[in-house]
């Protein structure tokens, strides 16, 4: 298993969210869930549409921005 180093501000946000959400004992658990869910969403969107759907791409990019992984 690989380790991902989160920036301090993002790590603090995940710690706060993990405390508020049921099912996440540690911020790392929440981060792993978010990454897995995002990867699954991207994979589902790319299964039959080789060109990609720009609307779906926008949704994913917006979500990644909300989570702090992208900046516009």
N, C-alpha and C positions, 0 to 999 in steps of 0.2 A: 504494500500500500504506500502510495506517495503522500508526502506532506506538502500542503500549500500554505505559504505564509501570507496572511491577510494584513493589509495596512491597519495600523492601530485604530483609526476612526471606524473602519468597516468592522473590525473585530469587536469593538465596543458596541456597535449597532447590533451585531449578531448576538452578543451576550445579552443585551437588553431584550431583544426579540425572543430569544430562547427562554428567558425567565418568564415571559408573558404567555408563550405558546405551550399547550400541552404536548407531551411526547418528545420534547427536546431537553435533555438534561444538561447538555453542553453546547456552546456556540458552534463547535466543530460539527456536531450532529446536524444542526440546522444548515450549516454551510454545505455539508455533504448532500443533504436532501435537496437543497436548491440546485446544486450543480447537477445532480442526477436527474431531477425533474426537467431542468432546462435542456439537458442533452437529449432526453427522451422526446421532448416536444420538438426539438430541431430535427431529430431523426424521423419522427412521424411525418413532419412536413416535407421532408425530402425524399420520401419513399417512391412516389410515382411521378412527381413533377420535377424533372431534371433541371428545368429552368428556374425553379423556385417561384414562389408567389410573393411579390413585393409587399402586399398587405400583411401576410404572415411574417415576413422579415421585419417589417416595421413594428409589429406587436412584440416579437422577440427582442428586438433592439430596445424598445421602450421598457420592457421588463428588465433587461440587463442593466439599463441605465438607472431604473428605480432601485435596483439591488446594489448599485455602486460599482458594477463591473465595467461600465462604459461611461464616457463623458461626451457630450455633444458640444 
